[in-house]
């Protein structure tokens, strides 16, 4: 078989190590799953929104833009690189279920379904709940996102937290806080 025939029957990638054939990846591409995509040291978080025969579509965090389509071979290669990079750099700090899901998907498994709406940015305004008024809850509020604060006229602290809907669900269960307002974030 000539080189021209070999090249026409496969998809190749060219990088710092030269030309290499794509394909053969065990990565499972499954709708409503979170992955990390990219060949750089800072891959993008994506959620797969649709899967076709030879391509799939995804949205990139913060999931407010349009869907992007990519062919399976190229997409799987970029997902494998990006997800492995993210696991190597941040795996020990990740939520266990999310880490396990990514590892499972990299091995061809089904992973854990995610709801893209859980990642919608929100701004939460909360105060200390009854019985916790004398506590400094700043560090507790940081578990739910980036925190700012302002003093209220009655002397209480209002914690303003830039977060997402998933963390909001968790915060609603935290008896130390009374959520005053939730706004769409940026």
Secondary structure, 3 states (H helix, E strand, C coil): CCHHHHHHCCCEEEECCEEEECCCCCCCCCCCCEEEECCCCCCEEEEEEEECCCEEEEEECCCCCCCEEEEHHHHHHHHHHHHHHHHHHHHHHCCHHHHHHHHHHHCCCCCCCCCHHHHCEEEEEEEECCCCCCCCCHHHHHCCCEEEEEECCCCCEEEEEEEEHHHHHHHHCCCCEEEEEEEECC
